[in-house]
Amino acid sequence: MSNTTLNRRQFHRHLQASAMALALAPWQSPVWAQATTDRSWKTAPFQLGVASGSPQHDSVVIWTRLIVADEDRKEADADGVAGRYEIYADEGLRRLVRTGDWHTNATRGHSVHVIVQGLAPARSYWYRFICGDAVSTVGRTQTVPTPDAAVSRLRLALASCQHYETGLYVAHRDIAAQDLDLVLFVGDYIYETTYPNNRVRAHRGPAPKTLSEYRNQYAQYKSDPDLQASHAAHPWLLMWDDHEVVNDYANQTDPAFTDPGVFLARRAAAYRAYFEHQPLRIGPDPASPYGASMRLHNKLHWGRLADLWTLDCRQYRDPQACPDPVKGGGRVVLQCADLAQTHRSMLGNEQEQWLYDGMRRSQRKWKILGQSTIIASTRVNSPLGKTTYTDIWDGYPYARRRLLDCIAENKISDVVTLGGDVHMSVAAVLRQEPNDTSMPPVASEFVTTSISSRGMSETLLSAIRSSNPDLLHARSDERGYTLVDFNPKRCLTEFRTTPTPAGTSDKLKVQARFAVESGQPGPQLA
């Protein structure tokens, strides 16, 4: 057993035992006195913890954001804030391999993004930030294997939908304790909405519309000790959905039918705040109107084992079909001529072609599509016909068909889609025509339940299950996340869940396990 593997396991056990203390005292460090300083902080600035993400085989992004209290603000606002970062090859912080300076200011929300380069592939590193006499908590990160490396495993946690008010983040505590390569978060990191009837804890401010309000919302979410521990334990890949801006927005349209210029200004504020609070390489595009565009979709090579695409299902999509003229966004419809329009897209034409070209060229064993919602059908049979909920892939049936046709017609094997959004654990078969058992499966789908957001009623879900035989497993009564483990022979998925509301039980249990064997699309109970 390697020292790196041992250190990782020791680190995860340590996080499991002390995640609360790790996040509640982010400024505490056994080497506080060793930090050289020309700044003395009256209030500890590293209150939001640390994070890493966007890993490559030779680099990774490390992140923090300083909270500058009023008593420290005058000095910080005058010159900004400068400090240094340190990267170590061991958990004990004895083998320093990289160090450098950083600078931030109020214009950036005092956020810090460092792209650490020149690292070795497929290994763990430990990092921290120092600013004057303040030292951040220590985080662990990991680089990915080189694109041509023979890799035996990819183990990730799939998570989404963490409404702060409707449950605690016990799932993140469990994620922090796992031995993982990545956390794949597929949307709804924050919520702009409030649910007074289901509160476990309350948002501090109003529904965010401005940059300062979005910053405050992120700061409250990131103050949670279990979320901080999850970020500190693993590198993250991130994709947004709608609540990072406003519920059910689509491209330049929001449900209130706000003037596009006004809405884009809000979207720009939301995208900027998103970048300021996540370990991302690229921020909003200053050339777009208001800075309201941001390239988030990407592809990651995991050696020769897997290609992982993260897909943006919000920024480029066509507006939802047949919207309510008073209250836009998604809704349930029976008759809707817009659904027959073949050009309508969930991803936008450019992102669609980028994905299809990439899948056709991929030479890796597994092709993993990380996207924000559910691809399998959830339409419900009724006496008047099938109902369609228009905000998910059911509302973009020709876009879904193009995706599945690309897989089938090009004989692309071992495709697994990973999603979130719908607050239920799902294992499903994907066919070119949903639920048509005369057509063979072409891909496998797993959707994670929410971290904390409430699920739909059992009455509705029962109708969905009975109308859609391709749904092999669907439960919305529990909260949690999903472990997904790939090796050259199979993909093993474990739904890890806890009762609603999250926090009524400290521990998660295994709700179900499914496996996908290489060369045999369609999940099977494991």
LOGU-604038 format. One record per residue (C-alpha): x negated, y, z negated; residue in one letter. Coordinates in steps of 0.02 Angstrom, whole numbers, padded with zeros to 5 digits, always signed. Layout:
BEGIN
XYZa/...
//
This chain:
BEGIN
+00000+00000+00000m/-00071+00169+00049s/-00099+00313-00073n/+00017+00420+00036t/+00160+00294+00017t/+00131+00281-00170l/+00127+00469-00189n/+00289+00488-00092r/+00378+00362-00203r/+00311+00443-00360q/+00369+00612-00295f/+00546+00547-00262h/+00557+00469-00435r/+00499+00633-00510h/+00633+00729-00414l/+00768+00608-00468q/+00721+00633-00650a/+00699+00821-00647s/+00791+00899-00499a/+00884+01019-00615m/+00726+01084-00699a/+00636+01092-00531l/+00762+01216-00462a/+00811+01314-00617l/+00631+01365-00651a/+00557+01388-00478p/+00422+01505-00541w/+00351+01381-00667q/+00190+01297-00618s/+00047+01214-00714p/-00074+01325-00617v/+00013+01491-00652w/-00141+01562-00736a/-00252+01515-00589q/-00160+01626-00465a/-00262+01779-00425t/-00150+01931-00432t/-00132+02116-00404d/+00056+02110-00431r/+00146+02071-00591s/+00328+02020-00572w/+00454+02069-00704k/+00580+01943-00635t/+00526+01780-00552a/+00550+01803-00363p/+00553+01621-00300f/+00730+01588-00362q/+00791+01503-00202l/+00659+01368-00198g/+00561+01311-00046v/+00600+01214+00112a/+00516+01140+00265s/+00579+01091+00435g/+00560+01091+00624s/+00419+00963+00608p/+00305+00915+00752q/+00159+00795+00757h/+00033+00932+00717d/+00136+01068+00631s/+00284+01108+00520v/+00377+01262+00462v/+00377+01302+00277i/+00501+01428+00206w/+00548+01528+00054t/+00642+01687+00017r/+00598+01805-00124l/+00736+01880-00230i/+00672+02052-00277v/+00756+02115-00436a/+00792+02300-00462d/+00646+02320-00582e/+00526+02256-00448d/+00608+02339-00299r/+00515+02505-00293k/+00346+02425-00268e/+00412+02291-00149a/+00505+02415-00040d/+00354+02530-00026a/+00233+02408+00054d/+00332+02249+00078g/+00275+02091-00008v/+00117+01993+00032a/+00057+01826-00032g/-00022+01663+00019r/+00030+01484+00051y/-00064+01325+00012e/-00050+01154+00095i/-00118+01000+00008y/-00147+00821+00062a/-00098+00752-00108d/+00043+00774-00233e/-00081+00819-00369g/-00134+00974-00269l/-00319+00929-00272r/-00356+00917-00085r/-00320+01086-00008l/-00310+01072+00182v/-00233+01238+00237r/-00208+01409+00161t/-00162+01577+00233g/-00075+01742+00206d/+00104+01796+00234w/+00196+01960+00228h/+00380+02002+00217t/+00492+02150+00179n/+00672+02202+00151a/+00707+02205+00339t/+00679+02017+00341r/+00779+01992+00183g/+00610+01954+00102h/+00613+01785+00190s/+00451+01695+00233v/+00425+01578+00381h/+00252+01502+00405v/+00214+01386+00551i/+00074+01280+00480v/-00031+01209+00622q/-00177+01090+00638g/-00100+00953+00532l/-00122+00766+00554a/+00023+00667+00628p/+00141+00556+00528a/+00084+00601+00354r/+00148+00690+00200s/+00090+00859+00138y/+00131+00962-00016w/+00147+01150-00011y/+00183+01305-00116r/+00190+01494-00104f/+00098+01618-00215i/+00134+01802-00236c/+00039+01895-00371g/+00070+01806-00535d/+00220+01710-00465a/+00201+01532-00399v/+00341+01439-00312s/+00395+01262-00346t/+00301+01129-00245v/+00383+01050-00092g/+00340+00894+00006r/+00347+00892+00195t/+00298+00772+00333q/+00235+00782+00511t/+00307+00668+00645v/+00212+00532+00740p/+00128+00576+00904t/+00242+00548+01056p/+00147+00392+01110d/+00131+00313+00937a/+00199+00140+00902a/+00321+00173+00760v/+00411+00043+00656s/+00540+00155+00570r/+00639+00316+00566l/+00742+00342+00409r/+00851+00496+00393l/+00993+00567+00292a/+01141+00635+00391l/+01237+00774+00301a/+01361+00914+00333s/+01501+01021+00260c/+01450+01082+00088q/+01585+01205+00032h/+01514+01278-00129y/+01683+01301-00211e/+01759+01128-00186t/+01627+01015-00264g/+01454+00996-00336l/+01301+00942-00236y/+01274+00771-00314v/+01244+00704-00137a/+01091+00816-00121h/+01026+00750-00286r/+01038+00575-00212d/+00957+00632-00048i/+00811+00707-00146a/+00778+00539-00228a/+00774+00440-00064q/+00619+00390+00033d/+00657+00480+00197l/+00572+00547+00351d/+00701+00682+00386l/+00863+00762+00332v/+00976+00796+00481l/+01105+00928+00433f/+01237+00949+00568v/+01338+01099+00515g/+01437+01203+00390d/+01291+01243+00276y/+01392+01387+00203i/+01578+01426+00210y/+01648+01599+00239e/+01819+01542+00178t/+01883+01523+00001t/+02002+01391-00068y/+02071+01453-00235p/+02178+01298-00263n/+02032+01177-00250n/+01895+01271-00341r/+01765+01186-00446v/+01660+01345-00444r/+01687+01512-00358a/+01605+01614-00222h/+01536+01776-00292r/+01582+01893-00150g/+01709+01924-00012p/+01718+01830+00152a/+01553+01882+00235p/+01556+01992+00389k/+01397+02096+00370t/+01214+02046+00359l/+01204+02086+00173s/+01361+01985+00138e/+01297+01833+00234y/+01131+01848+00142r/+01222+01848-00024n/+01322+01694+00026q/+01164+01598+00071y/+01079+01654-00089a/+01222+01584-00192q/+01221+01417-00101y/+01031+01404-00110k/+01033+01440-00297s/+01105+01265-00323d/+00971+01155-00404p/+01019+00995-00313d/+01015+01079-00142l/+00845+01153-00186q/+00782+00980-00235a/+00842+00906-00070s/+00750+01040+00028h/+00593+01020-00077a/+00588+00832-00052a/+00601+00818+00138h/+00583+00913+00302p/+00751+00960+00378w/+00819+00970+00555l/+00967+01088+00562l/+01116+01122+00673m/+01258+01241+00635w/+01445+01223+00662d/+01578+01358+00639d/+01582+01408+00455h/+01407+01482+00464e/+01498+01622+00559v/+01688+01603+00547v/+01806+01454+00553n/+01841+01388+00729d/+01744+01519+00825y/+01699+01470+01002a/+01563+01562+01098n/+01617+01745+01096q/+01793+01712+01030t/+01855+01704+00851d/+02028+01647+00792p/+02083+01827+00762a/+02050+01871+00946f/+01935+02009+00887t/+01861+02122+01020d/+01710+02024+01086p/+01590+02168+01048g/+01647+02177+00867v/+01641+01988+00847f/+01469+01975+00926l/+01404+02101+00800a/+01469+01988+00661r/+01395+01835+00747r/+01228+01925+00759a/+01230+01958+00572a/+01274+01777+00537a/+01140+01707+00652y/+01008+01821+00578r/+01054+01770+00400a/+01050+01588+00454y/+00873+01607+00520f/+00817+01703+00365e/+00871+01558+00254h/+00813+01405+00351q/+00644+01329+00400p/+00662+01369+00586l/+00532+01413+00717r/+00636+01531+00825i/+00756+01666+00770g/+00892+01766+00859p/+00855+01826+01036d/+00829+02016+01028p/+00868+02028+01214a/+01047+01967+01191s/+01188+02088+01144p/+01168+02133+00960y/+01042+01991+00943g/+01193+01875+00940a/+01110+01727+01029s/+00991+01599+00957m/+00921+01441+01035r/+00948+01303+00908l/+00969+01145+01016h/+00810+01046+01033n/+00733+00873+01056k/+00614+00781+00940l/+00506+00632+00992h/+00483+00505+00852w/+00338+00410+00927g/+00396+00279+01051r/+00540+00230+00937l/+00666+00369+00965a/+00714+00532+01048d/+00825+00641+00939l/+00927+00782+01017w/+01009+00914+00908t/+01157+00985+01004l/+01243+01154+00984d/+01431+01131+00996c/+01480+01311+00953r/+01376+01444+01038q/+01406+01394+01219y/+01575+01305+01220r/+01732+01358+01310d/+01868+01425+01193p/+01990+01297+01124q/+02129+01245+01241a/+02304+01316+01222c/+02271+01424+01069p/+02410+01492+00961d/+02436+01671+01023p/+02446+01735+00844v/+02318+01624+00758k/+02184+01561+00876g/+02055+01424+00853g/+02091+01240+00849g/+02265+01167+00826r/+02364+01009+00858v/+02454+01008+01027v/+02566+00888+01120l/+02572+00965+01294q/+02425+01071+01352c/+02381+01099+01535a/+02211+01171+01488d/+02152+00998+01434l/+02157+00944+01617a/+02033+01077+01671q/+01879+00978+01718t/+01755+01121+01701h/+01785+01151+01516r/+01630+01114+01412s/+01587+01084+01230m/+01401+01116+01257l/+01399+01238+01404g/+01337+01188+01575n/+01153+01227+01544e/+01143+01127+01383q/+01241+00983+01462e/+01117+00968+01606q/+00969+00983+01487w/+01039+00837+01385l/+01083+00727+01534y/+00913+00754+01615d/+00826+00714+01451g/+00925+00556+01422m/+00893+00493+01599r/+00706+00521+01579r/+00690+00452+01402s/+00577+00301+01386q/+00602+00277+01200r/+00699+00137+01117k/+00835+00240+01032w/+00922+00394+01100k/+00999+00488+00953i/+01121+00631+00980l/+01142+00741+00826g/+01294+00852+00851q/+01417+00940+00739s/+01582+00846+00754t/+01663+00682+00808i/+01656+00616+00986i/+01773+00467+00966a/+01958+00503+00988s/+02069+00544+00840t/+02228+00576+00941r/+02388+00515+00859v/+02533+00423+00940n/+02702+00508+00917s/+02877+00485+00992p/+02841+00631+01108l/+02668+00575+01162g/+02492+00586+01094k/+02441+00735+00990t/+02272+00817+01018t/+02171+00921+00897y/+02084+01048+01008t/+01930+01097+00907d/+01840+00930+00922i/+01785+00828+01074w/+01966+00774+01101d/+01996+00954+01153g/+01860+00939+01286y/+01903+00770+01365p/+01812+00796+01530y/+01655+00855+01441a/+01661+00696+01337r/+01688+00592+01493r/+01538+00673+01579r/+01429+00630+01430l/+01485+00448+01422l/+01480+00429+01612d/+01299+00487+01610c/+01258+00351+01484i/+01354+00215+01577a/+01308+00257+01756e/+01123+00275+01717n/+01123+00118+01609k/+01051+00214+01462i/+01038+00090+01319s/+01036+00110+01130d/+01125+00276+01116v/+01184+00323+00941v/+01279+00484+00906t/+01277+00563+00733l/+01406+00693+00682g/+01499+00780+00542g/+01633+00915+00527d/+01788+00807+00497v/+01753+00766+00313h/+01764+00578+00334m/+01647+00430+00353s/+01668+00354+00527v/+01593+00208+00622a/+01658+00201+00800a/+01636+00124+00971v/+01615+00248+01114l/+01687+00199+01284r/+01704+00302+01443q/+01891+00302+01411e/+01930+00305+01225p/+02018+00151+01155n/+02026+00065+01326d/+01965-00108+01276t/+01950-00159+01459s/+01799-00042+01467m/+01638-00098+01381p/+01560+00004+01240p/+01423+00121+01302v/+01365+00198+01137a/+01389+00193+00948s/+01447+00334+00837e/+01425+00372+00652f/+01503+00525+00570v/+01460+00575+00393t/+01585+00630+00265t/+01563+00800+00185s/+01442+00842+00046i/+01582+00928-00050s/+01720+00992+00066s/+01890+00909+00042r/+01954+00777+00163g/+02121+00751+00250m/+02267+00656+00174s/+02274+00467+00182e/+02442+00481+00270t/+02366+00575+00417l/+02209+00468+00421l/+02313+00309+00423s/+02403+00373+00578a/+02236+00415+00659i/+02165+00242+00623r/+02318+00150+00689s/+02316+00253+00849s/+02130+00232+00884n/+02063+00053+00878p/+01888+00115+00924d/+01877+00183+00746l/+01804+00033+00655l/+01790+00126+00490h/+01866+00292+00438a/+01884+00356+00259r/+01912+00535+00203s/+01944+00510+00017d/+01762+00521-00038e/+01619+00644-00023r/+01435+00609+00010g/+01314+00581+00153y/+01250+00443+00267t/+01083+00352+00270l/+01028+00299+00445v/+00879+00183+00467d/+00809+00144+00640f/+00682+00009+00683n/+00642-00069+00852p/+00776-00203+00831k/+00923-00115+00751r/+01001+00039+00673c/+01069+00014+00497l/+01191+00142+00426t/+01247+00161+00246e/+01387+00277+00191f/+01344+00340+00016r/+01492+00420-00069t/+01572+00482-00230t/+01752+00525-00279p/+01832+00694-00239t/+01792+00821-00302p/+01606+00788-00291a/+01532+00800-00465g/+01662+00697-00558t/+01534+00556-00549s/+01347+00582-00558d/+01303+00432-00450k/+01345+00384-00272l/+01397+00210-00219k/+01388+00118-00053v/+01557+00137+00034q/+01510+00029+00185a/+01363-00027+00290r/+01358-00047+00479f/+01224-00105+00599a/+01194-00079+00785v/+01084-00210+00866e/+00968-00150+01004s/+01048-00185+01173g/+01222-00211+01098q/+01320-00047+01086p/+01453-00041+00951g/+01433-00046+00761p/+01457-00208+00665q/+01485-00229+00478l/+01320-00265+00393a/
//
